[in-house]
Structure formats: structure tokens, C-alpha cells
Amino acid sequence: MQKTIGDFYTGRPTEQIAQELLGHELVYDTPAGIMSGWIVEAEAYLGEQDTAAHAFNGRYTAANAALYDAPGTIYIYILRGYYMFDVATQLEGTPQGILIRGIEPHQGLDLMQQNRDKPIPDVTNGPGKLMAALGIQSKDLNRTMLGENKLTITPNITRRPRHIAATSRVGVSAGSWQDRPLRYTVAGNPFVSGSRKRDWDRENHGWQD
């Protein structure tokens, strides 16, 4: 049986899915050309019981409705003036998701730097930064499925992390889940937000190859 995009985002805990997303490629096909990058940082949000999640206590609004949609649905929201890119996980009606926090550019770096005129790695080393680099500054793709409108994530891993680090999430509100290690990164990759230069793997960027 042929698997769908949604199959990748179900069938196991969201924490596991977030870790498995590292090394998959985020691809955006635009009239100017393709921009893409390997996912190096992802945060899991676990729905109703997660004090940092938009759906904590079953909260449902027009703004967060994408989280309740089918797995693989794009959830775009604005935080502190920046657009963020999240993907819904689990079965429809279970509002869990993964925030894509950093990508290492692969294709179209020149286009990304036209959109966001910053040096490497500051082009895409943060959730708002990567959206600005891709030129996605609206909610037009919110509540659409990955692959439906030129924005997708490859179903298969294309680079393998040498080591995955788990830390607390960044900038979440206070609560019992504030410090849980639900942020996953490719250890040593320069495009992880807030990473220290002394921790960078300058040769392989934390990849096995």
C-alpha cells in the first residue's frame, strides 16, 4: 500500500516524529526558483496536556484550527511579529504539532539571501528567520497539506544526523512543561538557533556524511 504524507506524521509519539524529521528536506518551489534546506531543529508540542502548546486544555480557535486537521497539515502562525511554520501530527482532532526551528540551506541560498540579507548561518537559524528567507510572510498556506501548494517536506530522510540533542524548548510560556526536553537538534550544526560557535562541527555540520 502506498504511503501518504500524513502516514509519516502518525503512528508514533510526536516526540519521535520530531526527531525523525531531522535530516528531511524542507522544499519551497517558487516562480523565482526552488529553495530548500535540511531540517536541523524541531520542537514537539503535545496538545491539550502541554502547557506551552497552543491547544493546551483543548483550546480551539480560528487561529490554531490547523492543529486539529489531518496529519501533515501546515500550521502557520505569527509570534512576536514573525511567521512560524508548524506541521500537525497525529490523527485528525488530536492537536499536536512540530515547529520547524532551523534549516541548513541546500538549494537556492542566493534567493534566500535576497529575501533575508544576512550572512550564513544567520539566514535560516531560527523559525522566523527561515520563513523570512523563504519569502513566506503570510498565512496563505495555513491549513493546506504539505505538498499541496509548493511547500513540502521530503517523505524520506536525505541526511543523517551523527547525534541528536534534546533540550528544553525556546521562549515558551511558564508552566509545568516549560523545561521538558522537547526541542531536538542536529548536534554541532551551525544553523541551530542560538548555537555557540565553539560547539559547531565545522567539517560535517553534525551529519554522518
C-alpha positions, -999 to +999 in steps of 0.1 A: +000+000+000+014+034-010+020+057+020+007+092+021+024+123+036+001+120+066+014+085+073+047+099+084+031+122+110+011+094+128+016+060+143+042+070+170+047+098+195+051+133+183+085+135+201+097+106+179+084+122+148+102+154+156+135+136+159+129+117+127+123+149+108+159+160+113+176+155+080+145+157+059+144+185+034+120+214+035+113+224-001+096+256-014+090+258-051+086+295-061+084+313-095+120+326-089+133+291-082+134+263-056+146+270-021+153+241+002+172+232+033+177+202+056+158+204+089+183+208+118+160+218+146+124+208+155+102+213+186+074+190+196+042+203+211+019+178+226-016+193+226-041+195+254-018+184+283+012+206+271+012+239+290+032+255+262+010+243+233-015+264+215-041+237+221-035+235+259-067+225+277-084+218+244-082+254+232-096+257+197-098+290+177-097+300+141-060+308+146-050+273+158-075+252+139-048+237+116-036+217+146-069+198+147-067+190+110-053+159+093-016+149+100+007+167+076-013+199+076+007+232+076+001+255+106+014+290+101+011+315+129+026+348+140+046+351+171+062+384+181+057+397+146+074+367+130+058+340+109+063+304+121+059+271+103+044+241+122+032+208+110+002+190+125+008+155+138-014+126+150-049+117+139-074+145+130-088+160+161-056+154+182-040+189+182-003+181+183+024+196+161+060+202+154+076+237+150+104+238+124+130+260+140+160+258+117+172+246+083+206+243+067+202+257+032+207+234+002+191+248-029+185+285-036+207+301-010+211+331-032+173+335-033+171+332+004+197+359+009+177+381-015+147+377+009+168+379+040+201+398+035+221+382+063+254+362+063+255+324+069+243+309+092+221+338+103+199+334+071+179+304+085+190+297+120+156+304+137+119+298+130+111+334+120+143+337+101+138+306+079+103+318+070+116+352+060+144+336+040+118+316+021+097+347+015+067+333+033+052+363+051+015+355+051-009+328+062-019+318+027-006+283+031-021+278+065-045+247+067-031+233+035-014+199+032+023+196+028+029+192-010-004+207-020+008+243-027+046+242-035+057+239+001+066+204+013+089+183+034+105+152+018+090+120+030+124+104+033+154+115+052+182+128+029+210+134+055+215+116+087+225+133+120+255+120+137+239+128+171+205+142+181+205+165+211+173+171+232+169+203+252+142+224+266+121+245+242+129+281+234+107+310+246+078+290+258+055+304+285+059+293+321+042+261+332+049+226+342+061+217+307+084+247+303+116+228+308+108+195+291+134+183+266+111+185+235+135+205+212+156+183+190+186+194+171+214+181+149+242+184+174+270+206+161+251+221+132+257+259+128+221+265+117+206+255+150+192+287+166+213+301+195+241+276+190+276+286+201+304+288+176+326+268+198+301+239+196+299+239+158+311+209+138+328+230+111+337+200+089+305+180+087+279+202+104+268+173+125+259+150+096+271+114+092+282+122+056 
